[in-house]
Amino acid sequence: MTNVKTAFDDLREWIAPFDRALIAYSGGVDSALVMAAARAAIGDRAMACTAVSPSYPERELENAIAFAKEVGIRHRLINTEEHLDPRYAANPTNRCYFCKSELYERLSKLAADEAWTVILDGTNATDLTEDRPGRQAAIEHGVRSPLAELQLTKSQVREIARDAGLSVWDKPAMPCLSSRVPHGVAIVPELLGRIERAEDVLVSLGFKQFRVRHHGNVARIELPPAEIPRAIENREAIVNGIKSAGYRYVTLDLAGFRNT
């Protein structure tokens, strides 16, 4: 059974034998924990890499940059163009495979060009029990997953991050903007920009856990049930803001927030 009190040290020891490590860092708590452990284990021989594309919200990028500075790790932004891949743009059920393939191909080239020893990601043990097409891309590119290999679950990751004093320990999961679009609806930058602007409205009103799902001219908002009354109180600001983002209708999903 994992001892979460010593798990950060275990993670650091797991990484320590690698001479130089790239960390695929999305800004979420999982990859943030791996990044912090790598910085503690091998110092400047670790570098975090964040993919930048139309599917990655600007607010998330700013937060990722800020936390990397907080950790004190080298941090490089990698421009990816998965949206130009027609297989990704068609938005099939395995869309994430093509996105991760694009990222890991670029990181693999970087590793080869600059003699990085290993590429690490933030996959945890809970992720292995879920349908994650992007996982296959990681396997194909030889990406290592220390959290999963140490059998650390999502809840344990948060506890470890909290004990380690990482400010992102309770950061809500934030999948890419393409996840707001029903499968089969084409992914284009203009659509992703509309979703991002709509979600920025919720951010400006202080909401932290949310999704704005795209359904043509309809924006369907998901919030935790406890937040629904506050959304109703701010109904006018939400409706006006999301309509300004490009939607004709704004709906509130009474079923509540779903973490996908």
N, C-alpha and C positions, 0 to 999 in steps of 0.2 A: 504494500500500500504506500502511495506517495506521501512523503512528509513535506507539506507545502512550506513549512518553516525553513527547510534546508534546500528547497527545490531551486532557488535562484543560484545557490552555490553549485548544485548539480548541473544546472544549465551552463553555467560559466565553465565548469570543468569539462563538460561535453565539447564545448567550442574550443577550448584552449589548445588542443593539439594541432589545429589548423593554422598554417602559416599566415594566410591572408584570406579574408572572407568578405564576400558581398552579401548583403542582406536585402532581399526583396521586401521593401518597407512601404506599406500602404497607408500608414498613419493610424491603423487600428491597434487595439491593445495587444493582439497576438504578435504581430511583427514588431511592435514597439518593445515588447518584452525581450524578444530575440535580439533586437538591435542593442538594447541596454546591456544585456548579458555579454554580447560580443564586444562591446566597447570596454566592459569591465575585464573581459578575459584576455583580449589581445590588443587593446588600445588602438593606435592609429593604423594597425594592420587590418582593421575592419572598416568597411564603408557601406553606408545605407544607400539604396537606390530606389527612387520613387518614380513610377510610370506616370507621365503626364499626357492626357488625351482628352477629347471632348466628353468622355464618359466620367471623368474625374472632376467633381465640383471644385471650384476655385477656393471655397471656404475650407474644404478638406485639405487642399494643397497647402494653404497658409498654415493650418494647424499642424500638418506633418512637418513642415519646415521649422516651425517654432519648437516642436518637441525634439527634433533632431539636434537643434542648437542647445536645448536644455540638457540633453544627454552628453553633448560635446563630441559627437561622432562626425566623421567626414560624411557628407551627404551630397549625392549627385542626382539631378533630375534627368530622367530618360524619356525622351519624346517617343511615344509609340503611335502607330497608325493602324490599329486594328479595324477602325471604321472604314478603311479603304479596302479591306479584304471582303469580297462579296459573300464569302461564307459566313463571316461574322455579321455583316450588314443585313443579311437575310433573317437574322434573329431566330435561329433554330433552337431547339431545347438544349443543345450542347454549345451554345454561343460562347460560354466561358472558356471552352477548350481553345478556341481560336484566339481569344484575347490573351490567355496565359502563354500560348505558343509564341505569339508576337513578343511578349515581354521576355520570356526565357531565351528566345533566340538572340535578342539584343544583349541580354546579360551574359549569355554564353560567349558571344563574340567579344564583349568587353573583358570577360575573364581570360580569354585566350590572348587578347592583345596586350593585356597589362599584367598577366601572370597572377591572377587571383586563384587561390587554391580551391575554393568551394563557393557555391551559391546556396544560401539558406533562405527558407521562407517561414511563415508563421502558422502553417497548418498544425492544428492541435488534434488530440486523440478523438475528440467529439466530431471533428470534421470528417474523420475516416468512416464514421457510421452514417454519413449523409451522402446524397447524390451530388457530387462536385466534379463536373467534367474537367475543370481546370487542373484537377489533381493528376490526371493522365499526362497532361503537358509537362508538369513538374517531373514526373517519373521519367518521361522520355528525354528530358534534358539533364538528368542526373542531379536535380535539386534535392538537397537534404532538408528534413523537417525535424529539428531538434525537439520541439514540443511534443510532436506525435511519437517520436522515437523514445522519449522519456515517459510516454503514456500520460501526459498532462492534459486534462480535460479543459473545456472552456471556462467552467466555474473556477477551477483551480488556477488557471492562468490569471484570472482577475484577482484572486486572493494573493497570489505570488506578487503580482504587479503592485498591489496595494501595500503589501509588507515591504516591498523594495522601495517604496516611496515614489513610484511613478505616477505623475499627475493624470495620466490617461487611463488609470486602472478601471474607472467606471464609464469610460467613453462608450456611448451606444454604438452598436455595429452599424456600418453605413456602406452597404453594397453599392456598386457602381450605378450610375444613373440609368444604364440600359436595363437594369433589373426592374425598372418601373414600367417597362413597355411590354405588352402581351407578346408572347412568342408568335412569330410570323409577320409581325408589323415591322417594316424596315427601320433599321437604326440609321439615322442621319444626324450630323452635328446640330442642325437647326432644331430638331425635335429635342435633343438632349439639352440644348440651351434653354428651351422653353420650360422643361421640367426643372432645371436648376433655378431659374428665376422664380418659379412657383414655390419651390422649397425654401428659397431665400426669404420669402415672405414670412414663412413660419418661424425661421430662425430669428428674424427681426423682431418677432413678437415673443421671443423667449422659449419657444418649444424646442425640445432637445431630441425627443424620440418621435419619428414621423416618417411617413412616405407620402409622396404625391404620385398616384398611379395615373398613367396616361391612357385615356380611352377616346381617341379622336378629339372632339371639341370639349370633352368632359374631363375635368381633373377630379379624381377621387382621393380624398384625404383620409389617411389612416393615422389615428392617434391612440395612445393608451386610453382605455375607457375613463380613467380618472381625469384625463385632460379634456374630454369632450365638453363639459360645461364651460371651461375657459375658452374653448374654441367658439362656442355659441356666443359668449360675452363679446368676443372679438370678431363676430361674424362679418360686420361691414368691412373692416380692414382686410380680413382674409379674402373675402369675395372680390373686393376692388383690386387688391394686389395681384391675385391669381388671374383675374381677367386681364389685367394689364400685362401679365406675362404671356398672354396669347390664347387663353381658354375662354370658351363661351359660357360654359356651365361649371359650377363648383359644387361638389357634393361632399358630404361627411359620412364615411362608412361607419355605421353603428356597430358593426362586428368588431371594430377596434383594430389596433396595430398588429401586424404580422411581421416577424423579423426575417424577411426574405428580400 
